[in-house]
C-alpha cells in the first residue's frame, strides 16, 4: 500500500519555488528586476544550478553583487 504522507519537495524545488515567488512579485514584475540571495540553510550546489538555469533564459541578465546577492534583470521582447 502506498504511503499517503505528502512528499517533502527536494531542497532544489524549495529553492526554486522561493525564487520564483520573488521574481513573480508585482514589484519585481514592474521593475523587471529582482534581487535574490541564497539563504544560509540552502545548498550552494542547488543555488549554482538555479543561477545557471536562470542565466540560460533569453533576455535575462545576472549581476553578482559583492554582498553575495544576485540581481536578476530581464526584458520582455516586443511582439512584432
C-alpha positions in Angstrom: 0.0 0.0 0.0 1.4 3.4 -0.9 2.1 5.9 1.8 -0.3 8.8 1.9 2.2 11.1 3.6 2.9 14.1 1.4 6.4 14.0 0.0 8.7 16.8 1.0 9.9 18.7 -2.1 13.6 18.5 -2.7 15.8 21.3 -1.5 16.3 22.4 -5.1 12.5 22.5 -5.7 12.0 24.5 -2.5 14.7 27.0 -3.5 13.2 27.3 -7.0 9.8 28.0 -5.6 11.1 30.6 -3.2 13.0 32.4 -6.0 10.0 32.1 -8.4 7.8 33.9 -5.8 10.4 36.8 -5.6 10.6 37.1 -9.4 6.8 36.9 -9.9 6.1 39.5 -7.3 4.3 42.6 -8.6 7.2 44.9 -7.6 9.7 42.7 -9.5 7.5 42.4 -12.5 7.0 46.2 -12.7 10.8 46.9 -12.5 11.7 43.8 -14.5 14.4 43.1 -11.8 14.7 41.1 -8.7 17.4 40.8 -6.0 17.9 37.3 -4.8 20.1 35.8 -2.1 20.9 32.2 -1.1 19.7 31.5 2.5 22.3 30.0 4.9 20.4 26.7 5.0 20.2 26.4 1.3 22.7 24.2 -0.7 25.3 26.1 -2.6 25.1 23.4 -5.3 21.4 24.0 -5.6 22.0 27.8 -5.8 24.6 27.5 -8.5 22.4 25.1 -10.5 19.4 27.5 -10.2 21.6 30.5 -11.3 22.8 28.5 -14.4 19.2 27.7 -15.3 18.1 31.3 -14.9 21.1 32.5 -17.0 20.1 30.2 -19.8 16.9 32.1 -20.5 17.0 34.6 -23.3 16.6 38.3 -22.3 17.9 37.6 -18.7 21.0 39.2 -17.2 22.5 38.2 -13.8 24.7 40.6 -11.9 26.6 39.1 -8.9 27.0 41.6 -6.1 29.7 41.9 -3.5 27.3 41.1 -0.7 26.5 37.7 -2.2 23.2 38.7 -3.7 22.4 38.3 -7.4 20.5 40.9 -9.3 18.3 39.4 -12.0 17.2 41.7 -14.8 15.0 40.8 -17.7 13.5 42.3 -20.8 10.2 41.4 -22.4 10.6 41.2 -26.1 8.2 43.3 -28.1 5.7 41.3 -30.2 6.2 42.1 -33.9 
